[in-house]
Amino acid sequence: MTGTVLAFRDVTLTFETEEGSVKALNGVDLDIPTGKILGVVGESGSGKSVLALSTLGLVPTPPGRYGQRSSIIFDGKDLLRIGEKELELVRGTGISMIFQEPMSSLNPVFKVGEQIAEAVRLRILRKELKQTRSVSLLESVRGVKGIDEDRVREEVLEVLRDVRISDPEDALDRYPHEFSGGMKQRVMIAMALAAKPSLLIADEPTTSLDVTTQAQILSLVKDLVLEFEVSVLFISHDLSVVSEVADEIAVMYAGRIIETNDVRSIFRDPKHPYTKGLLNAEPRLEETRKSLESLAGSVPSLLRIPGGCAFHPRCPYVFPRCEREVPALLPVGTSGEVACHLYHGEKE
């Protein structure tokens, strides 16, 4: 498959606070390729999660404010300019999201099977009944007439099997607290897949899991991309995690995309000094370094982003141009892009 399932174009997002304006996103341009896994990586505060929330209209406005030229294109529509009713039709059945903490997303008082069934009913309503009433679709999915509940149950069992839950008949009658962390995350993935989306957003889905369970979830995500032909936006602060699952990587820093490339190229020949710093801080089995290198300094406050290249106070290669001019994200090599003055134009 080729093409783009979702495109961010010059996305700028500013939050007005008592302390001043916080620019959480600053001119983001990014394509999510169809049928691929795009990993977005960066330290906490880089803008990864707010980028994901923006696709589903989950950023409150106000206090958030998008730039006039900002657009997020999905299925031919700009998600920043459609109405709430139309956006509601995109959530779940067009774009589904898996959050970091499954227990905060699963309702503790409903059995797992019922929660997944709700996603199935919602998809059926949207497709077959052309639901357009002003009432919330989510409020109307339970007990609605005209839906074959046997069909719903079979779909729930099928999607539980798809996420490798060994006894789906037993699982659908259990409550979330009866599952381990890894199993709860599988249930969250099942809920997302039940809506049959074309894009799945995974926001730090393995952070709270042990290493073994984390590897199982990453392997499952890769398998599901092939089985369901779904695209994935995979968000993480951990490059090693992203390398296990993604086809391509976008590196974020202070609200900007500063480097993109395929996974192999990023790890073999990173361009941006920030990307190099992240990789040098990662332990690797094939290397015998006595100690890991750490990135100097810390992520800047979004209230006081440095002028020029936001990374320049931490960069070992800084020169005068870096302090006064913001580098554009431009092609470098055969497949990647980098926003760094080292590769584009004169240093002075």
C-alpha positions, 0 to 999 in steps of 0.5 A, a space after each residue: 500500500 502507498 499513500 498517506 492516511 493522515 497529514 499534519 500541515 503547519 500545525 501550531 497549537 498555543 495554550 494561553 495560561 496565567 504565566 503566558 502563552 505556551 506553544 505546544 506545537 510549532 509548525 508541525 508537518 508530518 505524514 502518516 503512511 498508509 499501512 505503516 507504523 510511524 513512531 513519534 519519539 521525544 522527551 516529555 514535553 516535546 509535544 507528542 501526546 498533544 499532537 495525537 490528541 489534536 487528531 481527535 479534537 480532544 484538545 479543549 479550545 480554549 485554552 488551546 488555540 490552533 494557528 490559522 494555517 493549521 490543518 489535519 487532513 483525514 479522509 479528505 477532511 480537515 479535522 480542525 475545521 469540521 463540526 463536533 457531530 462530524 468529528 464524532 463520526 471520525 472518533 473510533 470508527 475512523 481513528 481509534 486511540 490506545 492510551 498509556 494507562 488502560 485502567 483509566 480508560 476501561 470502565 471498572 463497573 462494566 464487564 470487558 465484553 460489554 465495553 467492547 460490544 459498545 464499540 461494535 454497536 457504535 460502528 454498526 450504527 454509523 455504517 448501517 443506520 446512518 445515525 445523524 441525530 443531535 444526541 450523543 451517539 455514545 448515549 444511544 448505543 445501548 439497547 438500540 433496536 435493530 442490532 443483532 446482539 448475537 452478531 455483536 457477541 460474535 464480533 467481540 469474541 473474534 476481536 478478543 481472539 485477534 489480540 491473542 486472548 486465549 479464552 475469549 468466552 471467559 474474558 468477555 464476562 470478566 471485569 477489568 480489575 480481574 486482568 493483568 496490566 498486559 491483558 488490560 492493554 490487549 482489551 484496549 487494543 481489542 476495543 480499538 480494533 472492534 471499530 475497524 479504524 483506518 488509523 490507530 493511535 498508540 500513546 505510550 501503550 507499553 510504558 507501565 508494562 514489564 519488559 516481557 509483556 511489553 515485547 508481546 504487545 509490540 509484537 501484537 501491534 506489528 501483527 495487527 497492522 498486517 492482518 487488519 491493514 491499519 496504519 499506526 501512529 506510535 508515540 513513545 519517549 523510548 527510541 528502543 521501543 519505537 525501533 522494535 515496532 515502527 517502519 519510520 520515525 519522526 523525532 520531536 523537540 519543543 513542539 517541532 519535528 526535527 528529523 524523520 527517516 526510516 528506522 534503519 537509517 535513524 539508527 545507522 546514521 542519525 543526523 540531528 544532534 538531538 537524535 544522536 544524543 537520544 541514541 547515545 543514551 540508549 544501552 545496546 547489546 552489541 556495544 561495550 561502552 562502560 557508561 551511557 552518555 547523557 544529554 546535557 541540559 533539559 527540555 526547555 520550558 514551552 513558556 520560554 523556548 530559546 530563539 533560533 534552534 530550540 536545541 542550541 543551548 544543549 547542542 555540542 555543535 552550536 554556532 552563531 546561526 543556530 542562536 538566531 535562525 530557526 532551521 527548516 525541516 528539509 531533505 537530507 540524504 536519500 530518504 530523510 529530513 532534518 531541521 539542522 543548520 549543519 546540513 543546510 546552507 552556510 554555518 555563519 
